[in-house]
């Protein structure tokens, strides 16, 4: 005799959610996400799909244009990151945005530290970090951020990964700018983090736009500092998935 269990998982509804991004309608469903928008070699769970749907829908991100990524390796928790350009565009659309500056922090031959605009580092200088300043209308002081190069430089087998090896100044400058923009506009950019901030090599991410009509190849993203990249699924039962769609219909 079969025993009824109220905690038995119900089948997932493969229903599409539609929302607008910059005048275009984005259509997402569990099957679309699983078939076309997962980077890595793992199988995402239903809860991870829900989290990605929420990230995209409520932050008005278009994952088909690579504004957001869902990354999964093996049985490790999924990682969700946002494209750097998406963060910059979102900040610049804020009516209080009033400009920005960013650059590198270098240790000069004479022992002096300089905050330099841009990303030039001379052969006899050491790159120690990046800096950024974001100006916000109505703020008495601009939002300033300085980050350490050693903290964010991505490595594999003890050596910097491709982008960090060939253009380290550009990379650390971008990290500083993203953090300054997020601190300046928390309501617009809260919970939106780039691959570099999550300990991932952005060079391994596929930046080509995705068309659901033509399945793309699924690149294998190499994990780096995996302990910093985990996204813990919400503590919820299967109803989480159905609740999401029910709320979207209201």
C-alpha positions as CSV (number, residue, x, y, z in Angstrom):
1,X,0.0,0.0,0.0
2,X,1.4,3.3,-1.0
3,X,2.0,5.9,1.7
4,X,1.0,9.5,1.0
5,X,3.7,12.0,1.8
6,X,2.8,15.7,1.7
7,X,6.5,16.6,1.3
8,X,6.9,14.7,-2.0
9,X,8.2,17.1,-4.7
10,X,5.6,18.1,-7.2
11,X,6.4,18.2,-10.9
12,X,7.9,21.5,-12.0
13,X,5.7,23.7,-14.1
14,X,7.6,24.7,-17.3
15,X,5.9,28.0,-17.7
16,X,7.5,31.1,-19.2
17,X,7.9,34.4,-17.4
18,X,8.0,37.6,-19.5
19,X,9.4,40.9,-18.5
20,X,10.7,44.0,-20.2
21,X,14.3,45.1,-20.5
22,X,15.1,48.3,-22.3
23,X,12.0,48.1,-24.4
24,X,12.4,44.4,-25.3
25,X,10.4,41.5,-23.9
26,X,12.5,38.8,-22.4
27,X,10.9,35.3,-22.1
28,X,12.4,32.8,-19.6
29,X,11.2,29.4,-18.5
30,X,12.9,26.6,-16.6
31,X,13.6,24.6,-19.8
32,X,15.0,27.6,-21.6
33,X,17.4,28.3,-18.7
34,X,18.5,24.7,-18.3
35,X,18.9,24.1,-22.1
36,X,20.5,27.4,-23.1
37,X,21.7,29.6,-20.2
38,X,23.8,27.3,-18.0
39,X,27.6,27.6,-18.1
40,X,29.6,24.8,-16.7
41,X,29.3,21.0,-16.5
42,X,26.7,20.5,-13.8
43,X,23.0,20.1,-13.7
44,X,21.2,23.0,-12.0
45,X,18.5,22.3,-9.4
46,X,15.0,23.7,-9.6
47,X,15.8,26.1,-6.7
48,X,18.8,27.4,-8.5
49,X,16.7,28.0,-11.6
50,X,14.2,30.0,-9.4
51,X,17.1,32.1,-7.9
52,X,18.3,32.9,-11.4
53,X,14.8,33.8,-12.6
54,X,14.5,36.1,-9.7
55,X,17.9,37.7,-10.3
56,X,17.1,38.4,-14.0
57,X,13.4,39.4,-13.6
58,X,13.7,41.7,-10.6
59,X,16.9,43.3,-11.8
60,X,15.6,43.6,-15.4
61,X,18.6,41.6,-16.9
62,X,18.6,40.0,-20.3
63,X,20.6,36.7,-20.0
64,X,20.4,36.1,-23.7
65,X,22.6,39.2,-24.1
66,X,25.0,37.8,-21.5
67,X,23.9,40.4,-18.9
68,X,23.6,37.5,-16.3
69,X,25.2,34.1,-16.0
70,X,24.2,30.9,-14.2
71,X,27.3,28.8,-13.6
72,X,27.4,25.2,-12.3
73,X,30.2,22.7,-11.9
74,X,29.4,19.2,-10.8
75,X,27.5,19.0,-7.5
76,X,28.7,22.3,-6.1
77,X,26.2,25.1,-5.5
78,X,25.5,27.3,-8.5
79,X,27.1,30.7,-9.0
80,X,25.2,33.6,-10.5
81,X,27.1,36.6,-11.8
82,X,26.2,39.8,-13.8
83,X,28.1,41.2,-16.7
84,X,30.2,44.2,-15.9
85,X,28.7,46.3,-18.8
86,X,25.2,45.6,-17.4
87,X,26.2,47.0,-14.0
88,X,27.8,50.1,-15.6
89,X,24.7,50.8,-17.8
90,X,22.3,50.3,-14.9
91,X,24.3,52.9,-12.8
92,X,24.5,55.4,-15.6
93,X,20.7,55.3,-16.1
94,X,20.2,56.5,-12.6
95,X,19.2,60.2,-12.7
96,X,21.6,61.0,-9.9
97,X,24.6,59.6,-11.7
98,X,27.1,62.5,-12.3
99,X,30.2,60.8,-13.7
100,X,33.1,58.6,-12.6
101,X,36.9,58.3,-12.6
102,X,39.0,55.1,-12.2
103,X,42.5,53.9,-12.3
104,X,45.3,51.9,-10.8
105,X,47.3,52.2,-7.6
106,X,51.1,51.8,-8.3
107,X,54.1,51.6,-6.1
108,X,56.8,53.7,-7.7
109,X,60.5,53.1,-7.8
110,X,61.1,55.8,-5.2
111,X,58.7,54.1,-2.7
112,X,55.8,56.5,-3.3
113,X,52.2,55.2,-3.9
114,X,50.3,56.9,-6.7
115,X,46.6,56.7,-7.7
116,X,46.8,57.0,-11.4
117,X,43.9,57.5,-13.9
118,X,43.8,54.8,-16.4
119,X,45.7,51.5,-16.3
120,X,49.3,52.3,-17.3
121,X,52.0,50.7,-15.1
122,X,55.6,51.3,-16.0
123,X,58.2,48.4,-16.0
124,X,59.9,49.7,-12.9
125,X,56.6,50.0,-11.0
126,X,54.5,47.5,-9.0
127,X,50.8,47.3,-9.5
128,X,49.2,47.1,-6.0
129,X,45.6,47.9,-6.6
130,X,42.8,49.8,-8.3
131,X,40.7,52.8,-7.4
132,X,37.5,54.4,-8.5
133,X,35.4,57.5,-7.7
134,X,31.7,57.9,-8.6
135,X,30.0,61.2,-8.4
136,X,26.3,61.3,-7.3
137,X,24.0,64.3,-7.4
138,X,23.1,65.5,-3.9
139,X,26.0,63.8,-2.2
140,X,28.4,66.0,-0.2
141,X,31.3,63.7,-1.0
142,X,31.8,61.3,-4.0
143,X,31.8,57.6,-3.4
144,X,35.4,56.3,-3.4
145,X,36.7,52.8,-3.6
146,X,40.2,51.2,-3.5
147,X,40.8,47.5,-3.9
148,X,43.9,45.3,-3.5
149,X,45.4,43.6,-6.6
150,X,46.4,40.5,-4.7
151,X,42.9,40.0,-3.4
152,X,41.3,39.8,-6.8
153,X,43.9,38.6,-9.2
154,X,42.7,35.2,-10.5
155,X,45.2,32.4,-10.6
156,X,45.4,28.8,-12.0
157,X,48.2,26.5,-11.1
158,X,49.9,29.4,-9.3
159,X,49.9,31.7,-12.3
160,X,47.5,34.6,-13.2
161,X,44.8,33.6,-15.6
162,X,44.7,35.0,-19.2
163,X,43.2,38.4,-18.6
164,X,45.0,39.0,-15.3
165,X,48.3,38.1,-16.9
166,X,48.0,40.2,-20.0
167,X,46.1,43.3,-18.8
168,X,46.3,43.4,-15.0
169,X,45.8,47.1,-14.8
170,X,42.6,47.0,-16.8
171,X,41.2,44.2,-14.8
172,X,41.8,45.6,-11.3
173,X,40.6,49.0,-12.4
174,X,37.3,47.4,-13.5
175,X,36.9,45.6,-10.2
176,X,37.3,48.9,-8.3
177,X,34.8,50.7,-10.6
178,X,32.1,48.1,-10.2
179,X,32.4,48.2,-6.4
180,X,32.2,52.0,-6.4
181,X,29.1,52.0,-8.6
182,X,27.4,49.4,-6.4
183,X,28.1,51.4,-3.3
184,X,26.9,54.6,-5.0
185,X,23.6,53.0,-6.2
186,X,22.7,50.1,-3.9
187,X,19.0,50.1,-4.8
188,X,19.9,49.6,-8.5
189,X,22.9,47.2,-8.1
190,X,22.3,45.3,-4.8
191,X,23.2,41.5,-5.1
192,X,24.7,42.1,-8.6
193,X,28.3,40.8,-8.6
194,X,30.8,40.2,-11.5
195,X,32.8,37.1,-12.2
196,X,35.9,38.7,-10.8
197,X,34.2,39.4,-7.5
198,X,33.0,35.8,-7.2
199,X,36.5,34.3,-7.8
200,X,35.8,33.3,-11.5
201,X,37.9,33.8,-14.6
202,X,35.7,36.0,-16.8
203,X,37.7,34.9,-19.9
204,X,36.2,31.5,-19.6
205,X,32.6,32.8,-19.9
206,X,30.9,32.8,-23.2
207,X,30.1,36.4,-24.1
208,X,28.3,35.7,-27.4
209,X,24.5,36.4,-27.4
210,X,22.3,33.3,-27.1
211,X,19.4,32.4,-29.3
212,X,17.0,29.8,-27.9
213,X,16.4,28.6,-31.5
214,X,20.0,27.6,-31.9
215,X,21.5,25.9,-28.8
216,X,25.0,27.2,-28.0
217,X,27.8,25.1,-26.9
218,X,28.2,25.0,-23.1
219,X,31.7,26.2,-22.1
220,X,33.4,24.6,-19.1
221,X,34.2,27.3,-16.6
222,X,37.2,26.6,-14.5
223,X,36.4,27.3,-10.8
224,X,38.9,29.4,-8.8
225,X,38.5,30.0,-5.1
226,X,35.4,27.9,-5.1
227,X,34.7,28.6,-1.4
228,X,34.1,32.3,-2.3
229,X,31.7,31.5,-5.2
230,X,28.9,29.5,-3.6
231,X,25.3,30.5,-3.7
232,X,23.2,28.7,-1.2
233,X,19.8,27.8,-2.4
234,X,16.8,29.1,-0.4
235,X,15.6,26.9,2.5
236,X,12.3,26.1,0.8
237,X,10.3,23.1,-0.5
238,X,9.3,22.5,-4.1
239,X,6.4,25.0,-3.6
240,X,9.0,27.8,-4.1
241,X,8.9,27.2,-7.8
242,X,5.2,27.3,-8.1
243,X,4.9,30.3,-5.8
244,X,7.2,32.2,-8.1
245,X,5.0,31.7,-11.1
246,X,1.8,32.4,-9.1
247,X,3.2,35.8,-8.0
248,X,4.3,36.6,-11.5
249,X,0.7,36.2,-12.7
250,X,-0.7,38.6,-10.1
